[in-house]
Amino acid sequence: MKPIKTIIRKNAKVIQRTLDLMVTVISYFGAFYLTSLINKEYFQFTNDYVYMLLLVVPTWAILIKSTNLAQIPRSRTYMSIFFRILNFNFIGFLVLLLYKYIFGFESFSYYFVLSFSLINWISLFTLRMTTFRVVKSFRANGHNIHNLVIVADKDSEEIIDNILDHKEWGYRIVAIFSDSSYIRETYSPLIRVLPERSNIKNILKVDIIDEVLYCKQEVDLEKVDQLIATCKELGVTFKAKSNVVPVNQPEVKLTHLEKTPFLTFYNTPNNSFRWAWKSISDFTISAILLFSLSPLFLIISLIIKLTSKGPVVFKQKRVGLHGRQFYIYKFRTMVQNAEELKAKLMAQNESDGPTFKIKKDPRITSIGSFLRKTSIDELPQL
């Protein structure tokens, strides 16, 4: 089965949205309690509050999704997060007033609306700060790293220094493309600095690059168009520090690296609803299958443990598209020292390629042969 860190990383936004909704519901009940204390003589519980809660949950879910509130930023300031949560709750405040008017919730107190908006704002901000600090610490320790290639000139020093100084942003500069002698002399001892005429496509193919940052003060639109096309082909995010958007690239988002604005081209499918639905459906199906197959998992685990020494699950690193590394998990089908025995058996290798294959491989356990034939060894990948 996948480790908890991998599950959390892949479903970070879904988890954050769920936490936001839980905090919102708690804030709703907190506002009810606070309003009843402050205005106990006039405040009365009615069905209007139940109906409003039933409206708040899906409405907040839509607002959180549409405003991308669950995104955990890499380089935003605390004040920007503060005002982002404030703006979100102001919209929510107006929505509650609109619902009160449209649905005729006459007993729904204005004090309650104000209390809920205030408590929800403080609660969401506290939650976001806690999450932000945890993720920053996680990234500072070398996890969830994004690899960058920077196209720079002599005026790009501040951006490069900021990235190098803020380990908690989770960025690693793999290479800098620049014709500036100052950039080359300043950063070549630390980072690979290449002339701009170099083929950036080769770097993106060979290295595992997540983003390309175009930080030059003067923009070469032809060069930018070529870079965008290359990044789109390889599924790499492209960011340009510029106010100029190429006319043939309509889907652009404004993002920030701390206070520096970038025009960002996400060159991967950006249908957030579709991906959210896929994540939820994948998680649900996997959970159902794991629960249903848990007796089988237990039996296989016991047999593996009783018939050979070593762990039940085998973990192996693989390389996927564009050099992306990932781990696969299978039930162990070989003896624990399989790699050591492989060297002794190389003379019997029947494969001409890089793979190793022999008939009746002595490293395969008795249960392992059955697991492979039936593909049951693949089940932990659920």
C-alpha positions in Angstrom: 0.0 0.0 0.0 1.1 3.6 -0.6 2.8 5.4 2.3 0.8 8.0 4.2 3.1 10.8 3.0 2.4 10.0 -0.7 -1.3 9.8 -0.1 -1.3 13.2 1.7 0.9 14.8 -1.0 -1.3 13.7 -3.9 -4.5 14.6 -2.1 -3.3 17.8 -0.4 -5.9 20.1 -1.9 -8.8 17.6 -1.2 -7.7 17.2 2.4 -7.3 21.0 2.8 -10.8 21.6 1.4 -12.2 19.0 3.7 -10.5 20.7 6.7 -11.8 24.1 5.6 -15.4 22.8 5.5 -15.0 21.1 8.9 -13.8 24.4 10.3 -16.6 26.2 8.7 -19.2 23.9 10.2 -17.6 24.3 13.6 -17.5 28.1 13.2 -21.3 28.0 12.4 -22.0 26.2 15.7 -19.6 28.5 17.5 -21.4 31.6 16.1 -24.7 30.1 17.2 -23.3 29.7 20.8 -21.8 33.2 20.8 -24.9 34.9 19.5 -27.1 33.1 22.1 -24.8 34.4 24.9 -24.7 38.0 23.6 -28.3 38.3 22.6 -30.0 35.6 24.7 -33.2 37.6 25.3 -34.0 37.9 21.6 -32.1 35.1 20.0 -34.2 31.9 19.3 -33.3 28.7 17.5 -35.5 28.1 14.5 -35.4 25.8 11.4 -34.0 28.7 9.5 -30.6 28.1 11.0 -30.7 24.4 9.9 -31.7 25.3 6.4 -29.0 28.0 6.2 -26.4 25.4 7.3 -27.5 23.1 4.6 -26.9 25.9 2.1 -23.6 27.0 3.7 -21.8 23.7 3.3 -22.2 23.3 -0.5 -21.8 27.0 -1.1 -18.6 27.2 0.9 -17.3 24.1 -1.0 -18.0 25.8 -4.3 -16.4 29.1 -3.1 -13.3 27.3 -1.8 -13.0 25.5 -5.1 -13.6 28.5 -7.3 -11.2 30.8 -5.4 -8.6 28.1 -5.1 -8.5 28.8 -1.4 -7.1 25.3 -0.6 -3.9 25.9 -2.5 -0.8 25.9 -0.2 1.4 28.6 -1.7 5.2 28.3 -1.9 6.2 31.9 -1.5 3.2 34.1 -0.4 3.6 36.5 2.5 1.5 36.1 5.7 -0.3 39.3 5.0 -1.3 38.2 1.5 -2.8 35.0 3.0 -4.5 37.2 5.7 -6.3 39.4 3.1 -7.1 36.4 0.9 -9.0 34.7 3.7 -10.6 38.1 4.6 -11.8 38.6 1.0 -13.2 35.0 1.0 -15.2 35.6 4.1 -16.5 39.0 2.9 -17.9 37.2 -0.1 -19.4 34.6 2.2 -20.9 37.4 4.3 -22.6 38.8 1.3 -23.9 35.4 0.2 -25.5 34.8 3.6 -27.3 38.1 3.5 -28.4 37.2 -0.1 -29.7 33.9 1.1 -31.6 35.5 4.0 -33.3 37.8 1.6 -34.0 35.3 -1.2 -35.3 32.4 1.0 -37.1 34.7 3.5 -35.2 33.5 6.6 -36.8 36.2 8.8 -35.7 34.7 12.1 -32.1 34.4 10.9 -30.2 37.0 13.0 -27.9 39.7 11.5 -25.8 39.3 14.7 -25.4 35.6 13.8 -24.2 36.4 10.2 -21.6 38.8 11.6 -20.5 36.4 14.3 -20.2 33.5 11.9 -18.2 35.6 9.3 -15.8 36.8 12.0 -15.3 33.3 13.6 -15.0 31.6 10.3 -12.4 34.2 9.1 -10.2 33.8 12.3 -10.6 30.0 12.2 -9.7 29.6 8.5 -6.8 31.9 8.9 -5.5 30.0 11.9 -5.9 26.7 10.0 -4.1 28.1 7.0 -1.2 29.5 9.0 -0.8 26.2 10.8 -0.8 24.3 7.5 1.5 26.8 5.9 4.1 26.5 8.6 4.0 22.7 8.5 4.4 22.6 4.7 7.2 25.2 4.8 9.1 23.1 7.3 8.4 20.0 5.2 9.8 21.8 2.1 12.8 23.3 4.0 13.9 19.7 4.8 14.0 18.7 1.2 10.5 17.3 0.5 8.1 18.4 -2.2 10.8 20.1 -4.1 10.2 21.8 -7.5 13.2 21.9 -9.9 13.6 25.2 -11.8 15.4 26.4 -14.9 15.9 30.2 -15.0 16.4 32.4 -18.0 18.1 35.5 -16.6 19.9 38.7 -17.2 21.9 41.0 -14.9 18.7 42.3 -13.4 17.6 38.9 -12.2 20.0 38.7 -9.2 17.3 39.6 -6.6 14.9 36.8 -7.8 17.7 34.2 -7.9 19.0 35.2 -4.4 15.5 35.1 -3.0 15.0 31.5 -4.3 18.4 30.4 -2.9 17.8 32.1 0.5 14.3 30.7 1.0 14.7 27.0 1.3 11.1 26.8 2.7 9.7 27.7 -0.7 10.8 24.2 -1.9 12.6 25.3 -5.1 15.9 24.0 -6.4 17.6 25.8 -9.3 19.0 23.2 -11.7 20.4 25.6 -14.3 20.5 29.2 -15.3 20.5 30.3 -19.0 22.1 33.7 -19.3 24.5 35.7 -21.5 25.3 38.1 -18.6 28.9 37.8 -17.4 27.9 39.0 -14.0 25.3 36.2 -13.6 27.9 33.7 -14.8 30.6 34.9 -12.4 28.2 35.2 -9.4 26.4 31.9 -9.6 28.6 29.4 -11.6 30.3 28.1 -8.5 26.9 27.1 -7.1 24.7 26.4 -10.2 25.2 25.3 -13.7 25.2 28.5 -15.9 24.8 28.1 -19.6 24.6 30.6 -22.5 21.2 31.4 -23.8 22.0 29.9 -27.2 22.2 26.5 -25.5 19.4 24.1 -26.2 17.1 24.4 -23.2 15.0 21.5 -24.6 17.8 19.1 -23.9 18.0 20.2 -20.2 14.2 19.8 -19.8 14.3 16.3 -21.3 17.3 15.0 -19.3 16.7 16.7 -16.0 13.4 16.5 -14.0 12.3 20.1 -14.4 9.0 21.4 -13.0 9.1 25.1 -14.0 10.9 27.5 -16.3 11.2 31.1 -15.0 11.8 33.8 -17.6 13.2 36.6 -15.5 14.7 38.9 -18.1 13.8 42.6 -17.9 13.4 42.9 -21.7 11.2 40.3 -23.3 12.0 38.6 -26.6 8.5 37.6 -27.7 9.8 35.1 -30.3 12.0 33.5 -27.7 9.2 33.4 -25.2 6.8 31.8 -27.8 9.5 29.1 -28.5 10.0 28.4 -24.7 6.2 28.2 -24.1 5.9 25.7 -27.0 8.8 23.6 -25.7 7.3 23.6 -22.1 3.9 22.7 -23.4 5.4 19.8 -25.3 7.1 18.5 -22.2 4.5 19.3 -19.6 6.6 21.9 -17.8 5.1 25.1 -16.2 6.4 28.3 -17.8 6.5 31.6 -15.9 7.4 35.0 -17.4 8.2 38.1 -15.4 6.5 40.5 -17.8 3.4 42.5 -18.5 3.3 41.2 -22.1 1.2 38.1 -22.9 1.7 36.4 -26.3 -1.6 36.8 -28.2 -1.7 33.1 -29.1 -1.6 32.0 -25.5 -5.0 33.0 -24.0 -4.9 30.8 -20.9 -2.6 32.7 -18.5 -2.8 33.2 -14.8 -1.1 35.9 -12.7 0.9 34.3 -9.8 3.5 35.7 -7.4 6.9 34.6 -6.3 6.8 36.5 -2.9 6.0 40.0 -4.2 7.2 39.5 -7.8 4.3 39.0 -10.3 4.7 36.3 -13.0 2.5 35.4 -15.9 2.1 31.6 -15.5 1.4 29.1 -18.3 0.3 25.8 -16.7 1.1 23.3 -19.5 -0.8 20.5 -18.0 -4.6 19.9 -18.0 -6.2 22.5 -15.7 -9.8 21.3 -15.4 -9.9 21.5 -11.7 -13.4 20.0 -11.4 -12.4 17.0 -13.5 -9.3 16.4 -11.5 -11.1 16.8 -8.2 -13.7 14.3 -9.3 -11.0 11.9 -10.4 -9.2 12.2 -7.1 -12.4 11.6 -5.1 -13.4 8.7 -7.3 -9.9 7.1 -7.3 -9.7 7.4 -3.5 -13.2 6.0 -3.0 -12.7 3.0 -5.3 -9.3 2.3 -3.8 -10.8 2.4 -0.3 -13.7 0.1 -1.2 -11.3 -2.4 -2.9 -8.8 -2.3 0.0 -11.6 -3.0 2.5 -13.1 -5.8 0.4 -9.7 -7.4 -0.2 -8.4 -7.0 3.3 -8.9 -10.7 4.2 -7.0 -11.7 1.1 -4.2 -9.2 2.0 -4.0 -10.7 5.5 -3.7 -14.3 4.2 -1.1 -13.4 1.6 0.9 -11.4 4.1 0.9 -14.3 6.6 2.0 -16.8 3.9 4.8 -14.6 2.7 6.0 -14.1 6.3 5.8 -17.9 7.1 7.5 -19.1 3.9 10.5 -16.7 3.7 12.4 -14.0 5.6 12.0 -10.3 4.8 9.3 -7.7 4.4 5.8 -8.5 3.0 5.8 -5.6 0.5 8.6 -4.9 -2.0 9.3 -1.2 -2.8 11.2 -0.2 -6.0 12.0 3.1 -7.6 11.0 3.6 -11.3 11.5 6.3 -13.8 8.4 7.6 -15.7 7.6 10.2 -18.3 10.2 13.0 -18.6 12.4 11.4 -16.0 9.9 11.6 -13.2 10.8 9.2 -10.4 8.1 7.2 -8.5 7.9 4.1 -6.3 5.9 1.0 -7.0 4.7 -1.4 -4.3 4.2 -5.1 -4.7 3.9 -8.2 -2.6 7.4 -9.6 -2.3 7.8 -12.6 -4.6 11.6 -13.2 -4.2 14.0 -14.1 -1.4 15.3 -11.2 0.7 18.9 -11.3 -0.9 17.6 -11.5 -4.5 20.0 -8.7 -5.7 23.0 -10.4 -4.2 22.1 -13.7 -5.9 21.5 -11.9 -9.2 25.3 -11.2 -9.6 26.0 -14.9 -9.2 23.4 -15.9 -11.8 24.3 -13.4 -14.5 25.9 -16.1 -16.6 22.5 -17.8 -16.9 20.8 -14.6 -18.1 18.6 -15.4 -21.1 17.6 -11.8 -22.0 19.6 -9.8 -24.5 18.4 -6.4 -23.2 19.0 -4.7 -19.9 16.5 -7.0 -18.1 17.5 -10.1 -16.3 15.5 -13.3 -17.0 16.1 -17.0 -16.5 13.8 -20.0 -16.5 13.0 -21.3 -13.0 14.6 -18.4 -11.3 15.8 -19.8 -7.9 15.2 -16.4 -6.2 11.5 -16.6 -6.6 9.7 -18.0 -3.6 7.1 -20.8 -3.7 4.2 -18.4 -3.1 5.9 -15.7 -5.3 5.5 -17.9 -8.4 1.7 -18.1 -7.9 1.4 -14.4 -7.1 3.2 -13.4 -10.3 1.2 -15.8 -12.5 -2.1 -14.4 -11.1 -0.8 -10.8 -10.9 -1.9 -10.7 -7.2 1.5 -9.3 -6.4 0.3 -6.0 -8.0 -2.5 -5.4 -5.5 -0.5 -3.2 -3.0 -0.5 -0.6 -5.8 -4.1 0.2 -5.0 
